[in-house]
Amino acid sequence: MKKNIVKLVVVAFTALVFGGVATAQDTKAEKMGKSPADSPRTEKSTKAKSGTATGEVTSVDAKSGQLTVKAKDKDLNLMAESKSAKNALDKIKVGDNVRVTYTDKDGRMVVSSVKADSKGMSKSEERKSSTERRTEKKQP
């Protein structure tokens, strides 16, 4: 009878040890995710990327909202979709230096803002521009 009790204790202890290990592994698997393929880190990011660029305008079409800027030896083909961006294109001409803020949406670079870059303006253009602003402020 003592042998049966000892066998029962050994079997119970073994089942307890191996059962605990199996449970611990299941918990760890749940925390880590089911598999590396299901991990959110491996999914492609659908978040739009944004950036800024400074360069010379090589072409502009305000009506269609298209703008091409040569920045750092590469041409950026940009598209203006908002009314404010399209209105800003009306004031831009080929040869102007601009600072463009854009967002990459589905492989298209969409302009969010276009500003004339004062660094790219000649000294006479800067003086003329600042004089025009002062004159506009004085008029009612």
N, CA, C and O atoms as a GROMACS GRO file, in nm:
protein
  560
    1MET      N    1   0.081  -0.119   0.000
    1MET     CA    2   0.000   0.000   0.000
    1MET      C    3   0.087   0.126   0.000
    1MET      O    4   0.052   0.226  -0.064
    2LYS      N    5   0.199   0.122   0.071
    2LYS     CA    6   0.288   0.236   0.073
    2LYS      C    7   0.344   0.263  -0.066
    2LYS      O    8   0.366   0.378  -0.103
    3LYS      N    9   0.367   0.157  -0.143
    3LYS     CA   10   0.419   0.175  -0.278
    3LYS      C   11   0.316   0.246  -0.366
    3LYS      O   12   0.354   0.330  -0.448
    4ASN      N   13   0.189   0.215  -0.349
    4ASN     CA   14   0.085   0.280  -0.428
    4ASN      C   15   0.074   0.429  -0.392
    4ASN      O   16   0.055   0.513  -0.480
    5ILE      N   17   0.087   0.460  -0.266
    5ILE     CA   18   0.080   0.600  -0.223
    5ILE      C   19   0.201   0.676  -0.278
    5ILE      O   20   0.186   0.788  -0.326
    6VAL      N   21   0.318   0.617  -0.273
    6VAL     CA   22   0.439   0.681  -0.325
    6VAL      C   23   0.424   0.702  -0.476
    6VAL      O   24   0.458   0.809  -0.526
    7LYS      N   25   0.373   0.603  -0.549
    7LYS     CA   26   0.352   0.616  -0.692
    7LYS      C   27   0.252   0.728  -0.722
    7LYS      O   28   0.271   0.807  -0.815
    8LEU      N   29   0.146   0.734  -0.643
    8LEU     CA   30   0.044   0.838  -0.661
    8LEU      C   31   0.103   0.976  -0.637
    8LEU      O   32   0.073   1.070  -0.712
    9VAL      N   33   0.185   0.991  -0.537
    9VAL     CA   34   0.249   1.120  -0.506
    9VAL      C   35   0.345   1.159  -0.618
    9VAL      O   36   0.348   1.275  -0.659
   10VAL      N   37   0.423   1.064  -0.667
   10VAL     CA   38   0.518   1.093  -0.775
   10VAL      C   39   0.444   1.134  -0.902
   10VAL      O   40   0.483   1.230  -0.968
   11VAL      N   41   0.338   1.063  -0.937
   11VAL     CA   42   0.259   1.096  -1.056
   11VAL      C   43   0.194   1.233  -1.040
   11VAL      O   44   0.195   1.312  -1.134
   12ALA      N   45   0.139   1.263  -0.924
   12ALA     CA   46   0.075   1.392  -0.898
   12ALA      C   47   0.178   1.505  -0.906
   12ALA      O   48   0.151   1.610  -0.964
   13PHE      N   49   0.294   1.484  -0.847
   13PHE     CA   50   0.400   1.584  -0.849
   13PHE      C   51   0.448   1.608  -0.992
   13PHE      O   52   0.467   1.723  -1.032
   14THR      N   53   0.467   1.503  -1.069
   14THR     CA   54   0.512   1.515  -1.208
   14THR      C   55   0.407   1.590  -1.290
   14THR      O   56   0.441   1.678  -1.369
   15ALA      N   57   0.282   1.555  -1.273
   15ALA     CA   58   0.175   1.623  -1.346
   15ALA      C   59   0.169   1.771  -1.309
   15ALA      O   60   0.146   1.856  -1.395
   16LEU      N   61   0.190   1.801  -1.183
   16LEU     CA   62   0.189   1.940  -1.137
   16LEU      C   63   0.304   2.018  -1.198
   16LEU      O   64   0.285   2.131  -1.243
   17VAL      N   65   0.423   1.962  -1.200
   17VAL     CA   66   0.540   2.030  -1.254
   17VAL      C   67   0.523   2.056  -1.403
   17VAL      O   68   0.539   2.169  -1.449
   18PHE      N   69   0.490   1.951  -1.479
   18PHE     CA   70   0.476   1.968  -1.624
   18PHE      C   71   0.354   2.053  -1.660
   18PHE      O   72   0.357   2.124  -1.761
   19GLY      N   73   0.250   2.046  -1.583
   19GLY     CA   74   0.132   2.129  -1.608
   19GLY      C   75   0.162   2.276  -1.586
   19GLY      O   76   0.114   2.361  -1.661
   20GLY      N   77   0.240   2.307  -1.483
   20GLY     CA   78   0.278   2.446  -1.455
   20GLY      C   79   0.366   2.504  -1.564
   20GLY      O   80   0.350   2.620  -1.600
   21VAL      N   81   0.458   2.425  -1.616
   21VAL     CA   82   0.546   2.470  -1.724
   21VAL      C   83   0.464   2.498  -1.850
   21VAL      O   84   0.486   2.599  -1.917
   22ALA      N   85   0.371   2.410  -1.882
   22ALA     CA   86   0.288   2.430  -2.000
   22ALA      C   87   0.203   2.556  -1.987
   22ALA      O   88   0.188   2.630  -2.084
   23THR      N   89   0.149   2.580  -1.870
   23THR     CA   90   0.069   2.701  -1.847
   23THR      C   91   0.155   2.826  -1.859
   23THR      O   92   0.111   2.925  -1.918
   24ALA      N   93   0.276   2.822  -1.806
   24ALA     CA   94   0.367   2.936  -1.814
   24ALA      C   95   0.402   2.967  -1.960
   24ALA      O   96   0.410   3.084  -1.997
   25GLN      N   97   0.422   2.867  -2.041
   25GLN     CA   98   0.453   2.889  -2.181
   25GLN      C   99   0.334   2.949  -2.256
   25GLN      O  100   0.354   3.035  -2.342
   26ASP      N  101   0.213   2.907  -2.225
   26ASP     CA  102   0.094   2.964  -2.289
   26ASP      C  103   0.079   3.111  -2.255
   26ASP      O  104   0.047   3.192  -2.342
   27THR      N  105   0.102   3.147  -2.130
   27THR     CA  106   0.092   3.285  -2.087
   27THR      C  107   0.196   3.371  -2.159
   27THR      O  108   0.165   3.481  -2.203
   28LYS      N  109   0.317   3.320  -2.170
   28LYS     CA  110   0.423   3.394  -2.237
   28LYS      C  111   0.389   3.413  -2.385
   28LYS      O  112   0.413   3.520  -2.442
   29ALA      N  113   0.335   3.310  -2.448
   29ALA     CA  114   0.296   3.319  -2.589
   29ALA      C  115   0.187   3.424  -2.609
   29ALA      O  116   0.188   3.496  -2.708
   30GLU      N  117   0.093   3.433  -2.516
   30GLU     CA  118  -0.015   3.532  -2.527
   30GLU      C  119   0.041   3.673  -2.516
   30GLU      O  120  -0.002   3.763  -2.589
   31LYS      N  121   0.138   3.693  -2.426
   31LYS     CA  122   0.196   3.827  -2.409
   31LYS      C  123   0.277   3.868  -2.532
   31LYS      O  124   0.276   3.984  -2.572
   32MET      N  125   0.347   3.774  -2.590
   32MET     CA  126   0.433   3.804  -2.704
   32MET      C  127   0.357   3.810  -2.835
   32MET      O  128   0.409   3.862  -2.934
   33GLY      N  129   0.240   3.759  -2.839
   33GLY     CA  130   0.164   3.752  -2.964
   33GLY      C  131   0.165   3.609  -3.012
   33GLY      O  132   0.250   3.529  -2.972
   34LYS      N  133   0.073   3.577  -3.098
   34LYS     CA  134   0.059   3.439  -3.142
   34LYS      C  135   0.177   3.394  -3.226
   34LYS      O  136   0.226   3.282  -3.208
   35SER      N  137   0.224   3.478  -3.317
   35SER     CA  138   0.339   3.443  -3.399
   35SER      C  139   0.403   3.573  -3.448
   35SER      O  140   0.340   3.678  -3.444
   36PRO      N  141   0.526   3.566  -3.494
   36PRO     CA  142   0.590   3.689  -3.545
   36PRO      C  143   0.515   3.750  -3.662
   36PRO      O  144   0.520   3.872  -3.681
   37ALA      N  145   0.446   3.669  -3.740
   37ALA     CA  146   0.371   3.723  -3.854
   37ALA      C  147   0.252   3.806  -3.808
   37ALA      O  148   0.210   3.898  -3.879
   38ASP      N  149   0.198   3.775  -3.689
   38ASP     CA  150   0.083   3.850  -3.639
   38ASP      C  151   0.124   3.975  -3.562
   38ASP      O  152   0.038   4.054  -3.522
   39SER      N  153   0.251   3.995  -3.543
   39SER     CA  154   0.301   4.107  -3.465
   39SER      C  155   0.269   4.240  -3.535
   39SER      O  156   0.285   4.249  -3.657
   40PRO      N  157   0.225   4.341  -3.461
   40PRO     CA  158   0.194   4.470  -3.524
   40PRO      C  159   0.319   4.539  -3.578
   40PRO      O  160   0.308   4.627  -3.664
   41ARG      N  161   0.437   4.502  -3.530
   41ARG     CA  162   0.559   4.567  -3.577
   41ARG      C  163   0.593   4.528  -3.720
   41ARG      O  164   0.660   4.605  -3.790
   42THR      N  165   0.549   4.413  -3.765
   42THR     CA  166   0.582   4.368  -3.899
   42THR      C  167   0.485   4.419  -4.004
   42THR      O  168   0.512   4.406  -4.124
   43GLU      N  169   0.374   4.478  -3.964
   43GLU     CA  170   0.278   4.531  -4.060
   43GLU      C  171   0.332   4.659  -4.120
   43GLU      O  172   0.405   4.734  -4.054
   44LYS      N  173   0.296   4.684  -4.246
   44LYS     CA  174   0.338   4.808  -4.310
   44LYS      C  175   0.263   4.924  -4.248
   44LYS      O  176   0.144   4.915  -4.216
   45SER      N  177   0.334   5.032  -4.231
   45SER     CA  178   0.274   5.151  -4.174
   45SER      C  179   0.190   5.221  -4.280
   45SER      O  180   0.239   5.250  -4.389
   46THR      N  181   0.065   5.248  -4.246
   46THR     CA  182  -0.022   5.321  -4.338
   46THR      C  183  -0.023   5.469  -4.304
   46THR      O  184  -0.095   5.548  -4.366
   47LYS      N  185   0.055   5.506  -4.207
   47LYS     CA  186   0.063   5.645  -4.166
   47LYS      C  187   0.133   5.727  -4.275
   47LYS      O  188   0.237   5.686  -4.327
   48ALA      N  189   0.077   5.841  -4.308
   48ALA     CA  190   0.135   5.926  -4.411
   48ALA      C  191   0.264   5.989  -4.360
   48ALA      O  192   0.272   6.032  -4.245
   49LYS      N  193   0.364   5.995  -4.447
   49LYS     CA  194   0.491   6.056  -4.412
   49LYS      C  195   0.489   6.201  -4.458
   49LYS      O  196   0.439   6.232  -4.566
   50SER      N  197   0.543   6.288  -4.376
   50SER     CA  198   0.546   6.428  -4.415
   50SER      C  199   0.690   6.478  -4.416
   50SER      O  200   0.779   6.417  -4.356
   51GLY      N  201   0.712   6.588  -4.485
   51GLY     CA  202   0.845   6.644  -4.493
   51GLY      C  203   0.842   6.786  -4.546
   51GLY      O  204   0.737   6.838  -4.584
   52THR      N  205   0.959   6.845  -4.548
   52THR     CA  206   0.974   6.979  -4.604
   52THR      C  207   1.090   6.977  -4.702
   52THR      O  208   1.182   6.896  -4.690
   53ALA      N  209   1.085   7.066  -4.798
   53ALA     CA  210   1.192   7.078  -4.896
   53ALA      C  211   1.207   7.224  -4.935
   53ALA      O  212   1.110   7.300  -4.940
   54THR      N  213   1.329   7.262  -4.963
   54THR     CA  214   1.358   7.397  -5.010
   54THR      C  215   1.428   7.384  -5.144
   54THR      O  216   1.523   7.307  -5.158
   55GLY      N  217   1.383   7.460  -5.242
   55GLY     CA  218   1.445   7.453  -5.372
   55GLY      C  219   1.386   7.551  -5.470
   55GLY      O  220   1.305   7.637  -5.435
   56GLU      N  221   1.428   7.537  -5.595
   56GLU     CA  222   1.385   7.627  -5.702
   56GLU      C  223   1.268   7.567  -5.778
   56GLU      O  224   1.268   7.448  -5.809
   57VAL      N  225   1.169   7.650  -5.806
   57VAL     CA  226   1.052   7.606  -5.882
   57VAL      C  227   1.092   7.590  -6.028
   57VAL      O  228   1.142   7.684  -6.090
   58THR      N  229   1.072   7.469  -6.083
   58THR     CA  230   1.102   7.445  -6.224
   58THR      C  231   0.977   7.447  -6.310
   58THR      O  232   0.984   7.477  -6.429
   59SER      N  233   0.861   7.416  -6.249
   59SER     CA  234   0.734   7.432  -6.321
   59SER      C  235   0.622   7.448  -6.220
   59SER      O  236   0.627   7.395  -6.109
   60VAL      N  237   0.520   7.523  -6.263
   60VAL     CA  238   0.405   7.545  -6.176
   60VAL      C  239   0.280   7.560  -6.262
   60VAL      O  240   0.282   7.629  -6.364
   61ASP      N  241   0.173   7.496  -6.220
   61ASP     CA  242   0.043   7.509  -6.285
   61ASP      C  243  -0.061   7.524  -6.174
   61ASP      O  244  -0.105   7.426  -6.115
   62ALA      N  245  -0.098   7.648  -6.146
   62ALA     CA  246  -0.188   7.677  -6.035
   62ALA      C  247  -0.327   7.620  -6.057
   62ALA      O  248  -0.393   7.579  -5.961
   63LYS      N  249  -0.374   7.616  -6.181
   63LYS     CA  250  -0.509   7.565  -6.208
   63LYS      C  251  -0.523   7.417  -6.176
   63LYS      O  252  -0.620   7.375  -6.114
   64SER      N  253  -0.424   7.338  -6.218
   64SER     CA  254  -0.430   7.194  -6.190
   64SER      C  255  -0.369   7.160  -6.055
   64SER      O  256  -0.388   7.049  -6.005
   65GLY      N  257  -0.296   7.254  -5.995
   65GLY     CA  258  -0.238   7.232  -5.863
   65GLY      C  259  -0.106   7.156  -5.866
   65GLY      O  260  -0.066   7.098  -5.765
   66GLN      N  261  -0.038   7.155  -5.981
   66GLN     CA  262   0.088   7.083  -5.991
   66GLN      C  263   0.206   7.177  -5.976
   66GLN      O  264   0.206   7.290  -6.025
   67LEU      N  265   0.308   7.127  -5.905
   67LEU     CA  266   0.428   7.206  -5.877
   67LEU      C  267   0.548   7.113  -5.882
   67LEU      O  268   0.544   7.002  -5.828
   68THR      N  269   0.655   7.158  -5.948
   68THR     CA  270   0.780   7.082  -5.950
   68THR      C  271   0.888   7.169  -5.891
   68THR      O  272   0.909   7.283  -5.935
   69VAL      N  273   0.958   7.115  -5.792
   69VAL     CA  274   1.064   7.188  -5.723
   69VAL      C  275   1.192   7.106  -5.733
   69VAL      O  276   1.193   6.986  -5.707
   70LYS      N  277   1.301   7.174  -5.772
   70LYS     CA  278   1.431   7.108  -5.776
   70LYS      C  279   1.499   7.133  -5.642
   70LYS      O  280   1.538   7.246  -5.611
   71ALA      N  281   1.513   7.025  -5.565
   71ALA     CA  282   1.572   7.035  -5.432
   71ALA      C  283   1.682   6.930  -5.420
   71ALA      O  284   1.657   6.811  -5.437
   72LYS      N  285   1.801   6.974  -5.389
   72LYS     CA  286   1.915   6.883  -5.368
   72LYS      C  287   1.931   6.785  -5.484
   72LYS      O  288   1.933   6.663  -5.462
   73ASP      N  289   1.943   6.835  -5.603
   73ASP     CA  290   1.969   6.756  -5.723
   73ASP      C  291   1.860   6.655  -5.758
   73ASP      O  292   1.887   6.559  -5.831
   74LYS      N  293   1.740   6.672  -5.708
   74LYS     CA  294   1.630   6.586  -5.749
   74LYS      C  295   1.504   6.671  -5.764
   74LYS      O  296   1.484   6.769  -5.692
   75ASP      N  297   1.420   6.631  -5.858
   75ASP     CA  298   1.295   6.703  -5.880
   75ASP      C  299   1.184   6.640  -5.798
   75ASP      O  300   1.165   6.518  -5.800
   76LEU      N  301   1.110   6.724  -5.728
   76LEU     CA  302   0.994   6.678  -5.650
   76LEU      C  303   0.869   6.719  -5.727
   76LEU      O  304   0.845   6.837  -5.749
   77ASN      N  305   0.790   6.621  -5.766
   77ASN     CA  306   0.662   6.648  -5.833
   77ASN      C  307   0.555   6.649  -5.726
   77ASN      O  308   0.523   6.546  -5.666
   78LEU      N  309   0.499   6.766  -5.702
   78LEU     CA  310   0.404   6.785  -5.593
   78LEU      C  311   0.266   6.819  -5.649
   78LEU      O  312   0.253   6.870  -5.760
   79MET      N  313   0.164   6.790  -5.567
   79MET     CA  314   0.026   6.817  -5.606
   79MET      C  315  -0.042   6.895  -5.493
   79MET      O  316  -0.038   6.854  -5.377
   80ALA      N  317  -0.104   7.007  -5.527
   80ALA     CA  318  -0.178   7.087  -5.429
   80ALA      C  319  -0.325   7.050  -5.439
   80ALA      O  320  -0.384   7.057  -5.547
   81GLU      N  321  -0.384   7.009  -5.327
   81GLU     CA  322  -0.526   6.971  -5.327
   81GLU      C  323  -0.613   7.072  -5.254
   81GLU      O  324  -0.728   7.093  -5.292
   82SER      N  325  -0.560   7.135  -5.149
   82SER     CA  326  -0.640   7.229  -5.072
   82SER      C  327  -0.645   7.365  -5.143
   82SER      O  328  -0.558   7.399  -5.223
   83LYS      N  329  -0.749   7.442  -5.110
   83LYS     CA  330  -0.765   7.574  -5.170
   83LYS      C  331  -0.651   7.667  -5.131
   83LYS      O  332  -0.603   7.745  -5.214
   84SER      N  333  -0.607   7.659  -5.006
   84SER     CA  334  -0.500   7.749  -4.961
   84SER      C  335  -0.370   7.718  -5.034
   84SER      O  336  -0.295   7.810  -5.068
   85ALA      N  337  -0.342   7.591  -5.058
   85ALA     CA  338  -0.219   7.555  -5.130
   85ALA      C  339  -0.228   7.599  -5.276
   85ALA      O  340  -0.130   7.647  -5.332
   86LYS      N  341  -0.346   7.583  -5.337
   86LYS     CA  342  -0.363   7.626  -5.476
   86LYS      C  343  -0.352   7.778  -5.488
   86LYS      O  344  -0.296   7.828  -5.585
   87ASN      N  345  -0.405   7.851  -5.390
   87ASN     CA  346  -0.393   7.996  -5.390
   87ASN      C  347  -0.247   8.039  -5.377
   87ASN      O  348  -0.206   8.139  -5.436
   88ALA      N  349  -0.170   7.965  -5.299
   88ALA     CA  350  -0.028   7.996  -5.283
   88ALA      C  351   0.047   7.975  -5.415
   88ALA      O  352   0.144   8.046  -5.443
   89LEU      N  353   0.003   7.879  -5.496
   89LEU     CA  354   0.067   7.854  -5.625
   89LEU      C  355   0.046   7.970  -5.722
   89LEU      O  356   0.128   7.991  -5.811
   90ASP      N  357  -0.064   8.045  -5.705
   90ASP     CA  358  -0.088   8.161  -5.790
   90ASP      C  359   0.021   8.266  -5.775
   90ASP      O  360   0.050   8.340  -5.868
   91LYS      N  361   0.082   8.272  -5.659
   91LYS     CA  362   0.183   8.373  -5.629
   91LYS      C  363   0.325   8.327  -5.663
   91LYS      O  364   0.419   8.406  -5.655
   92ILE      N  365   0.340   8.201  -5.701
   92ILE     CA  366   0.471   8.144  -5.729
   92ILE      C  367   0.494   8.142  -5.879
   92ILE      O  368   0.401   8.119  -5.956
   93LYS      N  369   0.618   8.166  -5.920
   93LYS     CA  370   0.652   8.156  -6.062
   93LYS      C  371   0.780   8.075  -6.078
   93LYS      O  372   0.854   8.055  -5.982
   94VAL      N  373   0.806   8.029  -6.198
   94VAL     CA  374   0.925   7.950  -6.228
   94VAL      C  375   1.049   8.032  -6.195
   94VAL      O  376   1.060   8.149  -6.231
   95GLY      N  377   1.143   7.969  -6.125
   95GLY     CA  378   1.267   8.036  -6.086
   95GLY      C  379   1.266   8.083  -5.941
   95GLY      O  380   1.372   8.112  -5.886
   96ASP      N  381   1.148   8.091  -5.879
   96ASP     CA  382   1.141   8.131  -5.738
   96ASP      C  383   1.197   8.022  -5.648
   96ASP      O  384   1.184   7.903  -5.678
   97ASN      N  385   1.259   8.062  -5.539
   97ASN     CA  386   1.300   7.967  -5.437
   97ASN      C  387   1.189   7.959  -5.334
   97ASN      O  388   1.141   8.061  -5.284
   98VAL      N  389   1.147   7.835  -5.303
   98VAL     CA  390   1.034   7.815  -5.214
   98VAL      C  391   1.067   7.712  -5.107
   98VAL      O  392   1.159   7.631  -5.122
   99ARG      N  393   0.991   7.718  -5.001
   99ARG     CA  394   0.996   7.616  -4.895
   99ARG      C  395   0.859   7.548  -4.898
   99ARG      O  396   0.756   7.613  -4.880
  100VAL      N  397   0.860   7.417  -4.921
  100VAL     CA  398   0.737   7.341  -4.939
  100VAL      C  399   0.722   7.240  -4.826
  100VAL      O  400   0.817   7.168  -4.793
  101THR      N  401   0.604   7.235  -4.769
  101THR     CA  402   0.570   7.131  -4.672
  101THR      C  403   0.472   7.038  -4.741
  101THR      O  404   0.372   7.082  -4.797
  102TYR      N  405   0.502   6.907  -4.735
  102TYR     CA  406   0.420   6.811  -4.808
  102TYR      C  407   0.399   6.684  -4.727
  102TYR      O  408   0.468   6.660  -4.627
  103THR      N  409   0.302   6.605  -4.772
  103THR     CA  410   0.272   6.476  -4.711
  103THR      C  411   0.267   6.372  -4.821
  103THR      O  412   0.209   6.396  -4.926
  104ASP      N  413   0.328   6.257  -4.798
  104ASP     CA  414   0.328   6.148  -4.894
  104ASP      C  415   0.205   6.062  -4.868
  104ASP      O  416   0.200   5.988  -4.769
  105LYS      N  417   0.107   6.071  -4.957
  105LYS     CA  418  -0.018   5.994  -4.944
  105LYS      C  419  -0.031   5.900  -5.063
  105LYS      O  420  -0.046   5.944  -5.177
  106ASP      N  421  -0.026   5.772  -5.036
  106ASP     CA  422  -0.042   5.670  -5.140
  106ASP      C  423   0.053   5.691  -5.258
  106ASP      O  424   0.013   5.674  -5.373
  107GLY      N  425   0.177   5.728  -5.230
  107GLY     CA  426   0.276   5.747  -5.335
  107GLY      C  427   0.272   5.883  -5.402
  107GLY      O  428   0.356   5.911  -5.488
  108ARG      N  429   0.177   5.968  -5.364
  108ARG     CA  430   0.169   6.104  -5.418
  108ARG      C  431   0.215   6.202  -5.312
  108ARG      O  432   0.184   6.187  -5.194
  109MET      N  433   0.290   6.302  -5.355
  109MET     CA  434   0.335   6.406  -5.262
  109MET      C  435   0.236   6.522  -5.269
  109MET      O  436   0.229   6.593  -5.369
  110VAL      N  437   0.160   6.539  -5.162
  110VAL     CA  438   0.055   6.640  -5.156
  110VAL      C  439   0.104   6.760  -5.075
  110VAL      O  440   0.146   6.746  -4.960
  111VAL      N  441   0.099   6.878  -5.137
  111VAL     CA  442   0.147   7.001  -5.074
  111VAL      C  443   0.048   7.049  -4.969
  111VAL      O  444  -0.072   7.055  -4.994
  112SER      N  445   0.100   7.082  -4.851
  112SER     CA  446   0.014   7.144  -4.749
  112SER      C  447   0.042   7.293  -4.737
  112SER      O  448  -0.048   7.369  -4.702
  113SER      N  449   0.167   7.336  -4.767
  113SER     CA  450   0.196   7.480  -4.770
  113SER      C  451   0.315   7.508  -4.861
  113SER      O  452   0.406   7.427  -4.875
  114VAL      N  453   0.310   7.627  -4.922
  114VAL     CA  454   0.418   7.674  -5.009
  114VAL      C  455   0.449   7.816  -4.968
  114VAL      O  456   0.360   7.901  -4.963
  115LYS      N  457   0.576   7.844  -4.938
  115LYS     CA  458   0.617   7.979  -4.899
  115LYS      C  459   0.742   8.018  -4.976
  115LYS      O  460   0.831   7.936  -4.996
  116ALA      N  461   0.747   8.143  -5.018
  116ALA     CA  462   0.867   8.193  -5.084
  116ALA      C  463   0.980   8.194  -4.981
  116ALA      O  464   0.962   8.241  -4.869
  117ASP      N  465   1.094   8.141  -5.020
  117ASP     CA  466   1.209   8.133  -4.930
  117ASP      C  467   1.286   8.264  -4.938
  117ASP      O  468   1.338   8.297  -5.045
  118SER      N  469   1.293   8.338  -4.829
  118SER     CA  470   1.360   8.469  -4.829
  118SER      C  471   1.509   8.455  -4.851
  118SER      O  472   1.573   8.549  -4.899
  119LYS      N  473   1.568   8.340  -4.818
  119LYS     CA  474   1.711   8.319  -4.840
  119LYS      C  475   1.743   8.317  -4.988
  119LYS      O  476   1.852   8.357  -5.030
  120GLY      N  477   1.648   8.271  -5.068
  120GLY     CA  478   1.669   8.260  -5.212
  120GLY      C  479   1.645   8.391  -5.285
  120GLY      O  480   1.683   8.403  -5.402
  121MET      N  481   1.584   8.489  -5.221
  121MET     CA  482   1.556   8.616  -5.285
  121MET      C  483   1.683   8.700  -5.292
  121MET      O  484   1.769   8.693  -5.204
  122SER      N  485   1.693   8.778  -5.396
  122SER     CA  486   1.805   8.871  -5.404
  122SER      C  487   1.778   8.986  -5.308
  122SER      O  488   1.665   9.005  -5.263
  123LYS      N  489   1.882   9.061  -5.275
  123LYS     CA  490   1.868   9.173  -5.180
  123LYS      C  491   1.766   9.274  -5.230
  123LYS      O  492   1.687   9.327  -5.151
  124SER      N  493   1.766   9.303  -5.360
  124SER     CA  494   1.671   9.402  -5.413
  124SER      C  495   1.528   9.350  -5.402
  124SER      O  496   1.436   9.428  -5.373
  125GLU      N  497   1.507   9.221  -5.425
  125GLU     CA  498   1.373   9.164  -5.412
  125GLU      C  499   1.326   9.169  -5.268
  125GLU      O  500   1.209   9.197  -5.241
  126GLU      N  501   1.418   9.143  -5.172
  126GLU     CA  502   1.381   9.149  -5.031
  126GLU      C  503   1.339   9.289  -4.991
  126GLU      O  504   1.239   9.308  -4.921
  127ARG      N  505   1.416   9.390  -5.036
  127ARG     CA  506   1.382   9.529  -5.003
  127ARG      C  507   1.247   9.567  -5.063
  127ARG      O  508   1.164   9.630  -4.998
  128LYS      N  509   1.225   9.527  -5.188
  128LYS     CA  510   1.100   9.557  -5.256
  128LYS      C  511   0.984   9.490  -5.183
  128LYS      O  512   0.879   9.551  -5.164
  129SER      N  513   1.002   9.366  -5.144
  129SER     CA  514   0.899   9.291  -5.074
  129SER      C  515   0.867   9.354  -4.939
  129SER      O  516   0.750   9.369  -4.904
  130SER      N  517   0.969   9.392  -4.863
  130SER     CA  518   0.944   9.452  -4.732
  130SER      C  519   0.882   9.591  -4.746
  130SER      O  520   0.800   9.630  -4.663
  131THR      N  521   0.919   9.666  -4.850
  131THR     CA  522   0.859   9.798  -4.874
  131THR      C  523   0.712   9.783  -4.910
  131THR      O  524   0.629   9.861  -4.864
  132GLU      N  525   0.679   9.683  -4.991
  132GLU     CA  526   0.539   9.660  -5.028
  132GLU      C  527   0.456   9.624  -4.905
  132GLU      O  528   0.342   9.667  -4.893
  133ARG      N  529   0.514   9.544  -4.813
  133ARG     CA  530   0.439   9.506  -4.692
  133ARG      C  531   0.413   9.628  -4.605
  133ARG      O  532   0.304   9.642  -4.550
  134ARG      N  533   0.512   9.716  -4.593
  134ARG     CA  534   0.492   9.836  -4.510
  134ARG      C  535   0.386   9.926  -4.572
  134ARG      O  536   0.305   9.983  -4.500
  135THR      N  537   0.386   9.939  -4.703
  135THR     CA  538   0.288  10.022  -4.772
  135THR      C  539   0.147   9.965  -4.754
  135THR      O  540   0.052  10.040  -4.733
  136GLU      N  541   0.135   9.833  -4.762
  136GLU     CA  542   0.003   9.770  -4.745
  136GLU      C  543  -0.050   9.792  -4.605
  136GLU      O  544  -0.171   9.812  -4.589
  137LYS      N  545   0.034   9.790  -4.504
  137LYS     CA  546  -0.010   9.807  -4.366
  137LYS      C  547  -0.060   9.949  -4.341
  137LYS      O  548  -0.154   9.968  -4.264
  138LYS      N  549   0.001  10.049  -4.404
  138LYS     CA  550  -0.036  10.188  -4.381
  138LYS      C  551  -0.170  10.223  -4.444
  138LYS      O  552  -0.243  10.308  -4.392
  139GLN      N  553  -0.203  10.159  -4.555
  139GLN     CA  554  -0.328  10.191  -4.623
  139GLN      C  555  -0.446  10.133  -4.546
  139GLN      O  556  -0.438  10.020  -4.498
  140PRO      N  557  -0.558  10.208  -4.535
  140PRO     CA  558  -0.674  10.160  -4.460
  140PRO      C  559  -0.752  10.054  -4.533
  140PRO      O  560  -0.852  10.004  -4.482
   0.00000   0.00000   0.00000
